[in-house]
Amino acid sequence: MRPVLHRRTFGLGLTALLATPTIGRATGLPDLMDRPPPELEELKWHPPLREAIQALINAHGHYSDTYNGNAPPYVVMDWNNTAIVGDVQQTLFVFMLEHFCFLMPAQKFRKLIHVHASTHPLPAPFANMAGQPVTFPDLVTDIVEDYSALAARYGHMPHPIAREELQDNPAMLAFRARMAFCHQAVAALHGPDAAQQWMIRLVAEQTQTDVIALSRAANEWCLGASITNQKWVCPSSRPGKAGPVQADMTQMLRLTPEMGNLLQILQEHGIDPIICSSALEDLVALFATSAEYGYNLRHEHVFGARLVEHKGVMEPTEAPHYPFPAGAGKTELIRVHFEQKRKQPPLMIFAGESSSADLLRSFPDTSLCCLINRKQSDDMEVFLREAAKPTGASTPRRLYLQGRDENTGEWRPHATSLLLGSTTPTLPT
């Protein structure tokens, strides 16, 4: 049984978000004709985007003459940096580091974090704080030494361990900085998808119930914390083989009332919202299926990364015969579970994760793609730059930008965004 969530609403008077959705295809036609079709609230949508979304909903939902309840339209959306501002997988990663939420023996942990890498120095800018080169094997050795010291000191204590217990421990500060540095190095060596899989496997040896409880605690903590850039630094007292390193980390997690309202309106029009995210599915479902957070989706419409479970315990192995939901894997999941069965592409795509370029390429007949204006992967930047181009009044637009203010975690009613630490609105270039 999934843990009960603490109540946290959007706080904008959107009481409809907390109501059970009215599934349109169960409503009789006379009832539909008695009331006007529900519409998106204005909130902080970019107005042309909101108008285009509403037009498609009206044209294809069950208030239209062409609606087919046997094969209803569906909309595909990312979770991280789309339905929410921030990343639930990274939020859990940060929480686990700051509270030392690891249960496995040190040698198992070594195998878990080690990836195939040569003994050559890591590429720039991955040097230690003295500017000297760092090799991946030395970095892993230092991390395991920190891990062993922490496990010996705190391994008997219930998890998560209070930050007050850990904050002055040099081994803790070094472990945290090196793990963040390592994650970023894996991304540089093997790409962001490999770094995401590396991060997901860190929940190994924990039960599903424990992982969900940790994620809930991480979400509640980060939703109530300030949005900041932090610098994690190894103390000079723990130089290790690679030397002290440092890493920048962003602390950011906010609910998005515009997306909560959209999910509600889609369902009231008989259009299925589908979440497909590269984050661990249990973490996404914790948010997405909750009426208390304001999203209220069906669990069977949430797709994320899956690990093998044995007797309820997570293993560091991806579920067989199930693609990792990033890049082509994300597209495959949508094709198999929806396009092939409903004989139609997604009506709309909402993309904010860096792993969605293949999804955008693979469904050229999708009428509208909403792209969150944020720094993304090189593959996604191609689409972001295209969406930023002006079009003539008579030219149909497929790609739209939605801006946000990363300093507050709120959307902006513009295509431009304010990046974290900046007060200047920007478009992709």
C-alpha positions as CSV (number, residue, x, y, z in Angstrom):
1,M,0.0,0.0,0.0
2,R,1.4,3.4,-1.0
3,P,2.0,5.9,1.8
4,V,-0.5,8.6,2.4
5,L,0.7,12.0,1.3
6,H,0.6,15.2,3.3
7,R,-1.9,17.6,1.9
8,R,-0.2,20.2,-0.3
9,T,-2.4,22.0,-2.8
10,F,-1.4,24.6,-5.4
11,G,-2.8,27.3,-3.2
12,L,-4.3,29.3,-6.1
13,G,-8.0,28.6,-5.5
14,L,-8.0,25.8,-8.0
15,T,-10.5,23.6,-6.2
16,A,-11.3,21.8,-9.3
17,L,-7.8,20.3,-9.3
18,L,-8.7,18.4,-6.1
19,A,-11.9,16.9,-7.4
20,T,-12.2,13.5,-9.0
21,P,-12.0,14.0,-12.8
22,T,-15.2,13.6,-14.7
23,I,-14.4,11.1,-17.3
24,G,-16.2,12.4,-20.3
25,R,-16.8,9.2,-22.2
26,A,-19.0,8.0,-19.3
27,T,-21.2,11.1,-19.6
28,G,-24.3,11.1,-21.7
29,L,-24.7,13.4,-24.7
30,P,-27.7,15.3,-23.3
31,D,-25.6,16.2,-20.2
32,L,-22.8,17.5,-22.5
33,M,-25.1,19.7,-24.4
34,D,-26.5,21.3,-21.2
35,R,-23.2,22.9,-20.2
36,P,-20.4,24.7,-22.0
37,P,-17.2,22.8,-22.6
38,P,-14.7,23.3,-19.7
39,E,-11.8,25.5,-20.5
40,L,-8.2,25.9,-19.3
41,E,-7.8,28.6,-16.7
42,E,-5.5,31.5,-17.9
43,L,-3.1,31.3,-15.0
44,K,0.4,31.9,-16.4
45,W,0.2,30.1,-19.8
46,H,1.8,31.8,-22.8
47,P,-1.5,33.0,-24.3
48,P,-1.0,31.8,-27.9
49,L,-0.1,28.4,-26.5
50,R,-3.1,28.2,-24.3
51,E,-5.4,29.2,-27.1
52,A,-3.9,26.5,-29.4
53,I,-4.2,23.8,-26.7
54,Q,-7.9,24.8,-26.0
55,A,-8.7,24.7,-29.7
56,L,-7.3,21.2,-30.1
57,I,-9.1,20.0,-27.0
58,N,-12.4,21.4,-28.3
59,A,-11.9,19.9,-31.8
60,H,-11.0,16.4,-30.6
61,G,-12.6,15.9,-27.2
62,H,-16.0,14.3,-26.6
63,Y,-17.8,17.6,-27.1
64,S,-16.9,17.4,-30.8
65,D,-18.8,15.4,-33.4
66,T,-15.7,13.4,-34.3
67,Y,-14.9,12.0,-30.9
68,N,-14.4,8.2,-30.8
69,G,-14.8,6.8,-27.3
70,N,-13.4,3.4,-28.4
71,A,-10.1,5.0,-29.3
72,P,-9.9,8.3,-27.4
73,P,-7.2,10.9,-28.2
74,Y,-4.3,11.0,-25.9
75,V,-1.6,13.5,-24.9
76,V,2.0,12.6,-24.0
77,M,4.0,14.6,-21.5
78,D,7.2,14.5,-19.6
79,W,7.1,14.7,-15.9
80,N,10.4,16.4,-14.8
81,N,10.5,20.1,-15.7
82,T,7.2,19.8,-17.4
83,A,4.3,18.7,-15.1
84,I,6.5,20.0,-12.3
85,V,9.4,22.5,-12.1
86,G,12.4,20.4,-11.2
87,D,13.4,16.8,-11.2
88,V,12.1,14.1,-8.8
89,Q,15.0,11.8,-9.5
90,Q,17.6,14.4,-8.7
91,T,15.6,15.5,-5.7
92,L,15.7,12.0,-4.3
93,F,19.4,11.8,-5.2
94,V,20.2,14.9,-3.2
95,F,18.0,13.8,-0.3
96,M,19.7,10.4,-0.1
97,L,23.2,12.0,-0.1
98,E,22.3,14.6,2.5
99,H,20.7,11.9,4.8
100,F,23.0,9.0,3.9
101,C,20.1,6.7,2.8
102,F,22.1,3.7,1.6
103,L,21.9,0.2,2.9
104,M,24.4,-1.9,0.9
105,P,27.8,-3.2,1.9
106,A,30.7,-1.1,0.6
107,Q,31.9,-3.5,-2.0
108,K,28.3,-3.8,-3.5
109,F,28.2,0.0,-3.5
110,R,31.5,0.1,-5.4
111,K,30.1,-2.1,-8.1
112,L,26.9,-0.1,-8.2
113,I,28.6,3.3,-8.9
114,H,31.4,2.1,-11.1
115,V,30.9,2.4,-14.9
116,H,33.2,1.4,-17.7
117,A,35.8,4.1,-17.9
118,S,39.5,4.1,-18.8
119,T,42.3,5.2,-16.4
120,H,42.8,8.3,-18.6
121,P,41.9,11.7,-16.9
122,L,38.3,12.8,-17.1
123,P,37.6,15.5,-19.8
124,A,37.5,19.2,-18.9
125,P,36.2,20.6,-16.7
126,F,36.4,17.6,-14.4
127,A,39.6,18.4,-12.5
128,N,40.1,18.6,-8.7
129,M,40.1,21.9,-6.9
130,A,43.9,22.4,-7.5
131,G,43.3,22.0,-11.3
132,Q,44.9,18.6,-11.4
133,P,43.4,15.8,-13.6
134,V,41.1,13.3,-12.0
135,T,40.7,9.7,-13.1
136,F,37.4,7.8,-12.7
137,P,39.0,4.8,-10.8
138,D,40.6,7.1,-8.3
139,L,37.3,9.0,-7.8
140,V,35.4,5.8,-7.2
141,T,38.1,4.6,-4.7
142,D,37.7,7.9,-2.8
143,I,33.9,7.7,-2.8
144,V,34.0,4.1,-1.4
145,E,36.4,5.2,1.4
146,D,34.0,7.9,2.4
147,Y,31.0,5.5,2.1
148,S,32.8,2.9,4.3
149,A,33.5,5.5,7.0
150,L,29.9,6.7,7.0
151,A,28.5,3.2,7.1
152,A,30.7,2.3,10.0
153,R,29.6,5.4,11.9
154,Y,25.9,5.6,11.0
155,G,25.0,2.2,9.5
156,H,23.1,1.0,12.6
157,M,20.9,4.1,12.7
158,P,17.4,4.2,11.2
159,H,17.3,5.9,7.8
160,P,17.0,8.7,6.8
161,I,19.6,10.1,9.3
162,A,18.9,13.7,10.5
163,R,21.1,16.3,8.7
164,E,22.1,17.7,12.1
165,E,23.9,14.3,12.7
166,L,25.8,14.5,9.5
167,Q,26.4,18.2,8.6
168,D,29.8,18.6,10.3
169,N,31.2,15.2,9.4
170,P,34.1,15.6,6.9
171,A,33.4,12.2,5.4
172,M,29.8,13.2,4.7
173,L,30.8,16.5,3.1
174,A,33.4,14.7,0.9
175,F,31.0,11.8,0.0
176,R,28.3,14.3,-1.1
177,A,30.6,16.4,-3.2
178,R,32.3,13.4,-4.9
179,M,29.0,11.7,-5.6
180,A,27.6,14.8,-7.4
181,F,30.9,15.2,-9.2
182,C,30.8,11.5,-10.2
183,H,27.2,11.8,-11.5
184,Q,28.2,14.8,-13.7
185,A,31.3,12.9,-14.9
186,V,29.2,9.9,-15.9
187,A,27.0,12.3,-17.9
188,A,30.0,13.7,-19.7
189,L,31.5,10.3,-20.4
190,H,28.4,8.3,-21.4
191,G,25.6,10.8,-21.9
192,P,22.6,12.1,-19.7
193,D,20.6,8.9,-20.1
194,A,23.4,6.8,-18.7
195,A,23.8,9.2,-15.8
196,Q,20.1,9.0,-15.1
197,Q,20.3,5.1,-15.0
198,W,23.3,5.4,-12.7
199,M,21.3,7.6,-10.4
200,I,18.2,5.3,-10.5
201,R,20.3,2.3,-9.5
202,L,21.3,3.9,-6.2
203,V,18.0,2.8,-4.6
204,A,19.1,-0.8,-4.9
205,E,18.7,-2.9,-1.7
206,Q,15.7,-0.9,-0.5
207,T,12.1,-2.0,-0.6
208,Q,9.6,-0.3,-2.8
209,T,7.9,1.0,0.3
210,D,11.1,2.5,1.6
211,V,11.9,4.2,-1.7
212,I,8.4,5.7,-1.9
213,A,8.7,7.0,1.7
214,L,12.1,8.5,0.9
215,S,10.8,10.2,-2.2
216,R,7.8,11.6,-0.3
217,A,10.1,13.0,2.3
218,A,12.4,14.4,-0.3
219,N,9.6,16.0,-2.2
220,E,8.1,17.6,0.9
221,W,11.5,18.9,2.0
222,C,12.3,20.4,-1.4
223,L,8.9,21.8,-2.1
224,G,9.3,23.8,1.1
225,A,12.9,24.8,0.6
226,S,14.3,27.8,-1.3
227,I,15.4,27.4,-5.0
228,T,19.1,27.7,-4.9
229,N,22.4,26.8,-6.6
230,Q,24.7,25.1,-4.1
231,K,28.4,24.3,-4.2
232,W,29.4,21.1,-2.5
233,V,33.1,20.9,-1.6
234,C,35.3,18.2,-0.3
235,P,37.1,19.2,2.9
236,S,40.9,19.5,2.5
237,S,41.2,17.0,5.4
238,R,39.9,14.2,3.0
239,P,42.0,14.7,-0.1
240,G,41.8,11.0,-1.2
241,K,43.6,9.7,-4.3
242,A,42.0,12.2,-6.7
243,G,42.3,15.2,-4.5
244,P,39.4,17.3,-3.2
245,V,36.7,18.1,-5.8
246,Q,33.6,20.3,-5.8
247,A,30.3,20.2,-7.7
248,D,27.5,22.6,-8.2
249,M,24.0,21.3,-7.5
250,T,20.6,23.0,-8.1
251,Q,17.9,22.6,-5.5
252,M,14.5,23.1,-7.2
253,L,11.1,21.5,-7.0
254,R,7.8,23.2,-7.4
255,L,4.2,22.2,-8.4
256,T,2.9,23.6,-11.7
257,P,-0.8,24.6,-11.4
258,E,-1.1,25.2,-15.2
259,M,-0.3,21.5,-15.8
260,G,-2.5,20.3,-13.0
261,N,-5.4,22.3,-14.5
262,L,-4.6,20.9,-18.0
263,L,-4.7,17.3,-16.8
264,Q,-8.1,17.9,-15.3
265,I,-9.5,19.6,-18.4
266,L,-8.1,16.9,-20.7
267,Q,-9.9,14.2,-18.7
268,E,-13.1,16.2,-18.6
269,H,-13.0,16.2,-22.4
270,G,-12.3,12.5,-22.6
271,I,-8.7,12.9,-23.6
272,D,-6.2,10.7,-21.8
273,P,-3.0,12.4,-20.4
274,I,-0.1,10.0,-20.5
275,I,3.1,10.6,-18.5
276,C,6.3,9.1,-19.9
277,S,9.4,10.0,-17.9
278,S,13.0,8.7,-17.6
279,A,12.7,9.0,-13.8
280,L,11.9,5.9,-11.7
281,E,8.2,5.1,-12.2
282,D,7.4,4.8,-8.5
283,L,8.7,8.4,-7.9
284,V,6.6,9.8,-10.7
285,A,3.5,7.9,-9.8
286,L,3.8,9.2,-6.2
287,F,3.2,12.7,-7.6
288,A,1.1,12.1,-10.7
289,T,-1.6,9.9,-9.2
290,S,-2.2,12.1,-6.2
291,A,-5.2,14.3,-5.9
292,E,-3.5,16.0,-2.9
293,Y,-0.7,17.3,-5.1
294,G,-3.3,18.3,-7.7
295,Y,-2.5,16.0,-10.6
296,N,-4.8,13.0,-10.0
297,L,-3.9,10.7,-12.9
298,R,-4.5,6.9,-13.3
299,H,-1.5,4.8,-12.5
300,E,-1.7,2.8,-15.7
301,H,-1.1,6.1,-17.6
302,V,2.2,6.7,-15.9
303,F,5.3,5.2,-17.4
304,G,8.8,5.6,-16.0
305,A,12.0,3.6,-15.4
306,R,11.6,0.2,-13.7
307,L,14.0,-1.9,-11.7
308,V,13.8,-5.6,-11.1
309,E,12.3,-6.4,-7.7
310,H,12.9,-9.5,-5.7
311,K,10.7,-10.1,-2.7
312,G,9.8,-6.5,-2.6
313,V,13.5,-5.3,-2.7
314,M,14.9,-3.2,-5.5
315,E,17.7,-4.7,-7.5
316,P,20.3,-2.7,-9.5
317,T,19.0,-4.2,-12.7
318,E,16.5,-2.7,-15.2
319,A,13.2,-4.6,-15.7
320,P,13.6,-7.0,-18.7
321,H,11.5,-6.6,-21.9
322,Y,10.8,-3.0,-20.9
323,P,12.6,-0.1,-22.7
324,F,14.3,2.6,-20.6
325,P,12.0,5.6,-21.2
326,A,14.4,8.0,-22.7
327,G,15.2,8.7,-26.3
328,A,14.0,5.8,-28.6
329,G,12.8,3.9,-25.5
330,K,10.3,6.7,-24.7
331,T,9.0,6.6,-28.3
332,E,8.7,2.8,-28.2
333,L,6.6,2.8,-25.1
334,I,4.1,5.3,-26.7
335,R,4.0,3.3,-29.9
336,V,3.3,0.0,-28.3
337,H,0.9,1.1,-25.6
338,F,-1.0,3.8,-27.4
339,E,-0.3,4.5,-31.1
340,Q,-0.7,0.9,-32.2
341,K,-3.8,0.3,-30.1
342,R,-5.6,3.6,-30.8
343,K,-4.4,3.9,-34.5
344,Q,-3.4,7.5,-34.0
345,P,-0.4,9.6,-32.8
346,P,-0.4,11.7,-29.7
347,L,-2.7,14.7,-30.1
348,M,-0.2,16.9,-28.2
349,I,3.3,16.4,-26.7
350,F,4.6,18.4,-23.8
351,A,8.4,18.1,-23.4
352,G,10.7,19.4,-20.7
353,E,13.1,16.5,-20.1
354,S,16.3,16.4,-22.1
355,S,15.5,12.9,-23.4
356,S,12.5,13.7,-25.6
357,A,14.0,14.7,-28.9
358,D,13.3,11.3,-30.5
359,L,9.7,11.5,-29.3
360,L,9.3,14.9,-31.1
361,R,10.9,13.5,-34.3
362,S,8.9,10.3,-34.3
363,F,5.4,11.9,-34.4
364,P,5.4,14.5,-37.1
365,D,1.6,14.3,-37.3
366,T,1.2,15.4,-33.7
367,S,-0.5,18.8,-34.0
368,L,1.1,20.7,-31.1
369,C,4.3,20.3,-29.2
370,C,4.8,22.5,-26.1
371,L,8.5,22.8,-25.2
372,I,9.6,24.2,-21.8
373,N,12.1,27.0,-22.3
374,R,15.0,25.8,-20.3
375,K,18.6,24.6,-21.0
376,Q,18.4,21.1,-22.4
377,S,20.4,18.5,-24.4
378,D,21.9,19.3,-27.8
379,D,19.2,17.2,-29.4
380,M,16.4,19.1,-27.7
381,E,18.0,22.5,-28.4
382,V,17.4,22.0,-32.1
383,F,13.6,21.9,-31.4
384,L,13.8,24.7,-28.9
385,R,15.5,27.0,-31.4
386,E,12.9,26.1,-34.0
387,A,10.1,26.9,-31.6
388,A,11.6,30.3,-30.8
389,K,11.4,31.4,-34.5
390,P,8.6,33.8,-35.3
391,T,6.0,32.6,-37.8
392,G,3.6,34.5,-40.1
393,A,0.0,34.9,-39.1
394,S,-1.1,32.5,-41.7
395,T,1.5,29.8,-41.0
396,P,0.3,27.0,-38.7
397,R,2.6,26.6,-35.7
398,R,3.5,23.1,-34.4
399,L,6.2,23.9,-31.9
400,Y,5.4,26.3,-29.0
401,L,7.6,27.6,-26.2
402,Q,6.4,28.0,-22.6
403,G,8.5,30.2,-20.4
404,R,9.2,30.0,-16.7
405,D,10.9,31.9,-13.9
406,E,13.4,29.5,-12.4
407,N,14.0,31.9,-9.5
408,T,10.5,31.4,-8.2
409,G,9.6,28.1,-9.8
410,E,6.6,29.6,-11.5
411,W,5.7,29.7,-15.2
412,R,5.6,33.0,-17.1
413,P,2.9,34.1,-19.5
414,H,5.6,34.4,-22.2
415,A,7.8,32.3,-24.4
416,T,10.9,33.7,-22.7
417,S,12.3,32.4,-19.5
418,L,14.3,33.7,-16.5
419,L,17.1,31.3,-15.9
420,L,18.1,30.7,-12.3
421,G,20.1,33.7,-11.0
422,S,19.1,35.9,-13.9
423,T,16.6,38.8,-14.3
424,T,16.9,38.9,-18.1
425,P,14.3,37.1,-20.2
426,T,15.8,34.8,-22.8
427,L,14.9,32.7,-25.7
428,P,16.9,29.7,-27.0
429,T,19.7,30.7,-29.4
